[in-house]
Amino acid sequence: MRAWRDFAVDLERSLDYAGDCPIGTLGSQLAETDPDARKEVAAGFTLWEKSVVDGLEARIVVNERGRGVDHAVVLVYVLRLVALPC
């Protein structure tokens, strides 16, 4: 699995991250067919989301305008922008 993951990451880098992510695609396919895998995939995405939100929080300078901002909501907007077709 690690070798496949490393291959998938290298492939994405070589394509400059264009197109679908094979890791995300595999997760989606597993979640569709296996209830136990669905729980594991959901837990993995939750962990990934927390890591991204934590990273955003560590980099956001909180000022008067930024107080009370829900960083998880900011993350959703960032991901939506990234997912927009060019």
C-alpha positions as CSV (number, residue, x, y, z in Angstrom):
1,M,0.0,0.0,0.0
2,R,2.8,2.4,0.8
3,A,4.4,1.8,-2.5
4,W,1.1,2.5,-4.3
5,R,0.6,5.6,-2.2
6,D,4.1,6.9,-3.1
7,F,3.4,6.1,-6.8
8,A,0.1,8.0,-6.6
9,V,1.6,11.0,-4.9
10,D,4.5,11.1,-7.5
11,L,2.0,10.8,-10.3
12,E,0.0,13.7,-9.0
13,R,3.1,15.8,-8.7
14,S,4.2,15.0,-12.2
15,L,0.8,16.0,-13.6
16,D,0.9,19.2,-11.5
17,Y,-2.1,18.0,-9.6
18,A,-4.4,18.1,-12.6
19,G,-7.3,15.7,-12.8
20,D,-8.7,13.3,-10.2
21,C,-6.7,12.2,-7.2
22,P,-6.2,8.4,-7.3
23,I,-6.1,8.2,-3.5
24,G,-9.4,10.1,-3.2
25,T,-10.9,8.0,-5.9
26,L,-9.9,4.8,-4.1
27,G,-11.4,6.1,-0.9
28,S,-14.7,6.9,-2.6
29,Q,-14.8,3.5,-4.3
30,L,-14.1,1.7,-1.0
31,A,-16.7,3.7,0.8
32,E,-19.4,2.8,-1.8
33,T,-19.1,-0.9,-1.4
34,D,-17.9,-1.7,2.2
35,P,-19.7,-0.3,5.3
36,D,-16.5,-0.9,7.5
37,A,-14.3,0.8,4.8
38,R,-16.9,3.7,4.7
39,K,-16.3,4.3,8.4
40,E,-12.6,4.2,8.0
41,V,-12.7,6.5,4.9
42,A,-14.9,8.9,6.8
43,A,-12.5,8.9,9.8
44,G,-9.6,9.5,7.4
45,F,-11.3,12.5,5.8
46,T,-12.2,13.9,9.3
47,L,-8.5,13.6,10.3
48,W,-7.5,15.2,7.0
49,E,-10.0,18.1,7.5
50,K,-8.8,18.6,11.1
51,S,-5.2,18.8,9.8
52,V,-6.0,21.3,7.2
53,V,-8.1,23.5,9.6
54,D,-5.3,23.3,12.1
55,G,-2.8,24.4,9.4
56,L,-5.1,27.3,8.5
57,E,-5.5,28.3,12.1
58,A,-1.7,28.3,12.6
59,R,-1.3,30.6,9.6
60,I,-4.2,33.0,10.1
61,V,-3.3,36.2,11.9
62,V,-6.2,37.0,14.1
63,N,-7.1,40.6,14.1
64,E,-10.2,42.5,15.0
65,R,-11.9,41.5,11.7
66,G,-10.8,37.9,12.1
67,R,-12.1,37.2,15.6
68,G,-14.8,34.6,15.8
69,V,-14.1,33.3,12.2
70,D,-15.0,29.6,11.9
71,H,-11.9,28.2,10.2
72,A,-13.8,25.1,9.1
73,V,-16.1,27.4,7.1
74,V,-13.1,29.1,5.6
75,L,-11.8,25.7,4.7
76,V,-15.0,24.7,2.8
77,Y,-14.8,27.9,0.8
78,V,-11.1,27.3,0.0
79,L,-11.9,23.8,-1.1
80,R,-14.8,25.0,-3.3
81,L,-12.5,27.5,-5.0
82,V,-9.9,24.9,-5.6
83,A,-12.4,22.5,-7.1
84,L,-13.8,25.1,-9.6
85,P,-13.0,24.2,-13.2
86,C,-10.5,26.5,-14.9
